[in-house]
């Protein structure tokens, strides 16, 4: 149940990022989503988002120093926390696209 709720809240955060709202409105909605999570006992939603954001930047080929700087600015965290989140993101194995399925291999 809790993992579904985390997944749903992270999905809403993803939708928010791709929306056409200005950055101030996005930040306001981000805070509301965090508050909803916290009210339901899901306190790690912000950390999960930071790690997912770091993983996405790593997958895009962004260097670690740039990731650190972006995360410090976006999430208002310190340098050490940014590097801890990057380390956690590095532990996540990126999804490899499947180029064929078992039916095509004979």
HELIX and SHEET records of a PDB file:
HELIX    1   1 UNK A    2  UNK A   17  1                                  16    
HELIX    2   2 UNK A   23  UNK A   39  1                                  17    
HELIX    3   3 UNK A   45  UNK A   59  1                                  15    
HELIX    4   4 UNK A   64  UNK A   75  1                                  12    
HELIX    5   5 UNK A   79  UNK A   90  1                                  12    
END                                                                             
